[in-house]
Amino acid sequence: MGSVETQSWLQKLEEQLNVDVDWMDPAFSKRMASEFGVKPNDMTSNNLWVNIQMSHPDNKELFDRTVKELKNEGWLAIYNRIAVQMCKNNIENIKGRVALQVNPHKAYDTQAVLDHARAYAKEFERAGIPQSKYFIKIPSTGPALNAAPKLEAEGIRTLGTALFSLGQAIACSQAGMLYISPYFNETRAHDDLSLWPDVEDPATEHTMSARIVQILDTYKRLYKETGKEQPLLKNASFISPKEAMAAGEVGCHSATISHTVIEQLAKLPYDESKQPGVGAPKPNPYYKQGTPTPERLRKLAKIDPLAAADWDGKLASTDVDYLANNGAELDRIISKDPVTALRLDVALKLFQGGIDESRAKIEAALAKA
Ligand SMILES: O=C(CO)[C@@H](O)[C@H](O)[C@H](O)[C@H](O)COP(=O)(O)O
């Protein structure tokens, strides 16, 4: 797939938003450019992807060497250095930034989030990767997001992850973050398809679409009212190619996509007449140029299929300080929104499982070193 006549869904999507790769393997990023005709913009990761990539045969020598080098520094120092080096191994294959996620066990501990992000930053510096080429992923809880303004002031750019609600998105804006990653699907749905809203037209029918539209509308309004740059919406957690195309139509800034869905997008020949809706070319600069939400999606601005049964129909207010008192108001509104509370908790546990496995591998190697 390469010529304009046989443009793939993936190539079309890259015209509407920045396609990012949600996977750390350099061989796959290379294939994206050479076989699929789309070089990834950013490379995102999470504690599961780091854990998988750490066990890749290509990284055995890196793993063994780092355990030896840092055997007196503890498992986390070893984890950080290996994770940063694996980012470095992919940096030539992407156009933008690489990403690492802080320890999900510390999602309610501001100081621990700060310490971990700064430890990654030190490793990036040591590896010769400038601040302009990476960002740090922080879970969107009250205490964790309180670390972001301090990191941003130090030039360490951040992304709010495990994000399922407008309130979390407003808090990320208040924290001055570079990106947010709302999860289009809850993480459990990837393994239990009975939880997946597998709809014909995800942009209008998927239960998460309304929240994506509302976050974008709110950020565009805040940009207009304050002139302050807003986080860029990097949509994540797609199960099907149609969902990624919906992110393009809605007008997300970027979409970080698994290797499985990228392969599918690359194989589908694009035919505009068969798409339920078509996105606009990507605006640049994103908020300054701006693009309105497409007419057929306007109806999503005021509904919320994921809201609690007693929802009063009001969207989260931008006049509230969600970061005050260590994020108490953010954590309060999350607890009043059962879908967000559950999805956030499940996502954190999933990532905790990932880092626990890495820790066990490193500690087993340390025991033999
Ligand atoms: O948050 C980002 C990127 O910012 C992603 O890496 C994100 O962790 C993943 O897309 C989701 O966790 C989906 O992972 P999974 O449910 O497929 O295991």
The ligand as a Gaussian input file, in Angstrom:
#p B3LYP/6-31G(d) Opt

LIG

0 1
 O       -2.064000       5.376000      27.697000
 C       -1.500000       5.004000      26.698000
 C       -0.784000       5.938000      25.848000
 O       -0.785000       7.216000      26.332000
 C       -1.485000       3.587000      26.267000
 O       -0.191000       3.049000      26.257000
 C       -2.409000       2.745000      27.092000
 O       -1.737000       2.343000      28.262000
 C       -2.958000       1.546000      26.346000
 O       -3.433000       1.914000      25.104000
 C       -4.113000       0.943000      27.077000
 O       -3.755000       0.601000      28.367000
 C       -4.637000      -0.278000      26.408000
 O       -3.881000      -1.360000      26.817000
 P       -4.538000      -2.828000      26.774000
 O       -5.800000      -2.705000      27.522000
 O       -4.624000      -3.146000      25.322000
 O       -3.590000      -3.725000      27.490000

